[in-house]
């Protein structure tokens, strides 16, 4: 996951280049047209090259012959595992990311009607957006901060504060031995 302060390589759409998250214009176009693909690209951007991670949604669509979020959300999905695992593997950790794809797709279907754009489009402010992102599978503080910055840089959110937003660290419980002291 690139550092939040290093978002300048993402060109805002207003510069006329569209989404510029990969080295593949077809993958960038797919990300620009499909919010589910964009959010899954963020998911894959972990322990993997950012530009290659954001190209995975298009590669996944090519291997599966579809990019239907409802089908991706299936719990036991050997087709998805095979698509991630086939040589060359789509991600450094193919089984893990096939599983996370299903989990994130299920949240998108169940909570946002199958449209990931609802996560940011329907948020009242940057704080709510941050809470929504933090609640997603495999999204922690760093991924949430970076995603808010990316969405702002891509002009996908229009509320103030995204430039300086930082998700609060999750609360941790003290071990029982310290709580009794």
N, C-alpha and C positions, 0 to 999 in steps of 0.2 A: 504494500500500500504506500503510494508516494506521500510525502509529508504535505500537509495542508498548505503550507507556505509555498509549495512548488506547483501551484495550479496554473501558473502562467503559460505552460505548454498547451493548455486546453484553450483553443480559440473560441471566443463567443460567436454564436451564429451570425450576429450582426456584422462580423468581418467578412461574411460571404463564403466561408469555407464549410459551413455546417458543423456537425459534430466531428471532432478530431481526436478521438480516443484510441484509434488503432492506426496501423500503417496501410490499411485496406479500405479504399473508398466504399466498397460494397458493404463491408461490416459497419463502417461509420453511418452509412445511410440506414441500415437496418436498426442501429441503435437510436437514430434520430426519429424513426417512424414507429418504434415499438418500445414503450416504456418498460414492459416486462423484460425485454432483452437488455435494456440499459441497467435495470436493477440487478439482473442476474450477472451482468458484466462486473458490477461492483462486488458482488459476492465472490466471483472468481479471482478478483484482484487481491490475492493473499498467497504469499510465498510463491509468486509467479510473476513474470514480466507483465507490467500493466497493459501495454499495447496488445500483447498476445491474449491476456485475460479478457479484454473487452471484445476480442474477435471470436471468442468461444461461442456466444449465442448464435451467430451466423453459422459457424461450423457445426454446431449441434443441430440446427435446423436442416442443414444439408445432409447430415448423417441420418436423422430421424425421418426426413421427408415432411416434417411439420414443426411448428413451434406453438402448439396449442397448450396454453397454460394449464387447462384442466387435465389434459393427458400427462403433462409433466408432474402434476401434483399427486399422481397415483403413488401410494405407499410402497408397494412391492412392484418395481418397474425394471425387469431385466433388460428391456429394450434400451432404457436410459443408461443403465450400467454398461451395456455393450457399446453404446455410442461413445461414452466417455473413455472406455478401456481399449477400443480398437486402435491399432497402430496407425499413425502416431497418436498416443493418448491426448485427449483434449486438455488435461491438466496434470500437473505433477502428481496429484493425489486423486486419481480418477474415481475410485469407489466412494471416497469421502465426499467429493463434490457432486457426484450423482445423487447421493443421499441428501446433501444440503440443498440441491436443486429442487428435489421433491418437497422438502420441508418448506422452503421459501415459496415455492409455487402454491403449496396448500394454503399458506397464510394469505397470499395475494388473492386466491380464489375465495376463501372463506371470509376474509375481512374487508376486501376491497373490490369485490365483484369481478375478479379476474383482470383488473386493470391497475397495475402498480402506480400509474400516474396519480391515482386517488390518494396515495400516501402523501404526496406533496401538494397536489392541487386542492385537496379538501382540508389541509391543515390551516388553522386560523392564524398561526404565527410560527416563527422559527423555533420557539420552545416546543410547541406541539409537534412540529416536524421532527425535531430531535428525539422526542419521546417515542414517536411512531417508528423511527428508524432503529432506535435502541431495542425495541421490542422484537425486531426481526431476528430469525435464526442466524447466528454467526456474525451479528453486527454488534461491535463493542464501541467504545468511546472513539478510538482513532478512525474506524471505518465510518461511523456516524458523522464525525466532524468533516472528514474528507468528502462524504457524499453531499452534505449540506453545501460545502464550498463548490463542489462540481455542479450541483443543480443551479446554484446562484450564478456561477460563471457561464453556464449554458443558457441563462435567461429563462429557466424553467420555474423559478419561484420569483415572486415580485414583492414579498414583504421585507421590511427593513431588518437589519441585524444579521443577515446571513454571513456577511464579510467577517464579523468578529465572533460569531457563535462558537462556543466550545461546550460540548456535552459534559454534564457533571459526571464525575467518577461514580461508579455504582457503589452503593453502601455495602460494606462488608460487616458480617457479624463477628463479634469477638469470640474466640474459642471459649468453651465453657469454663476452663481453668481461670481465664482472665475475668470473665463476667462475675464470678463469685468473689473475687478479691475486693 
